[in-house]
């Protein structure tokens, strides 16, 4: 799972760090999602261990667990942009 994480966009940005004035919304979204997926993948073993001690869940799905964790991370992180824009520019 998550074998697709190194994208052309990410490589381009890494190679041109400090030289870019701006990036597109699509590229920013791509980087955001990939960063969350990478972080979830790296953290999953620790998170799974913590979940096992905190809950009465009999079995944690090893295949979907990291992905579900990544989706939860995205949901939390997507709340932050609301604080970056003036109220008249917010959608909802």
Buried (B, 14 or more C-beta within 10 A) or exposed (E): BBEEEEBEBBEEBEEEEEEEEEBEEEBEEBBBBBBBBBBBBEBBEEBBEEBEEEEEEEEBEEEEBBBEBBBEBBEEBEEEEEEEEEEEEEEE
